[in-house]
Amino acid sequence: QVQLQESGPGLVRPSETLSLTCIVSGDSISGYYWSWIRQPPGKGLEWIGYIYDSGTTNYNPSLQSRVTISVDTSKNQFSLKLSSVTAADTAVYYCAKSIAPSWNYFDPWGQGTLVTVSS
Amino acid sequence: DIVMTQSPDSLAVSLGERATINCKSSRSVLYSSNNMNYLAWYQQKPGQPPNLLIRWASTRESGVPDRFSGSGSGTDFTLTISSLQAEDVAVYYCQQYYSTPLTFGGGTKVEIK
């Protein structure tokens, strides 16, 4: 059974770059689509983007200029970088799996990691 | 972008009673070539990640109790909990996967009356 675990700093300074990694266990990262989704405290869900094992990416246009998602198939993990962060980027960040670009519902999800943007 | 609008924002239902959550998309999420609705429902309990309940608008995931059902087509969808249990207290989200950017509804909080 595939499991996902996010890791990274819980505090990021304004204007700096948020960096998170999602480690995939129980299955190969190859052949699937891997997304980042975030949820500001007490608010709803926002899809950030996804990556395929070939490196193909698709980003939410609202964040595209600041987002980079990459994959390391040798380590069975993928990563998120979000640059020039502000307080509005404070959120729980989740990684999640989907099967195909036309089957982009998310299952499973990682437990999530809270990232706070503050000086 | 396809905007997903859920209603109500919250509802309180007595144990054993029916709970109905609505989700409306700004454009149809029905793919004509396969007659499938690209719509999923999730349940999120406090402190937990969302959990996939239903995909393709009405296909229940393995292990999901059959009191949960999804219906609708095109732009209008419904998640029904036929007999609310205490463990169903959660926020429920719909999500369209018809096109990117993938988008979610704002969520509906279900509580016990």
Interface residues (C-beta under 8 A of the other chain):
Chain A: S35 G44 L45 E46 W47 N58 N60 P61 S62 Y94 A96 S98 S102 W103 N104 Y105 F106 D107 P108 W109 G110 Q111 G112
Chain B: D1 Y38 A40 Y42 Q48 P49 P50 N51 L52 R55 E61 Y93 Q95 Y97 T100 P101 L102 T103 F104 G105 G106 G107
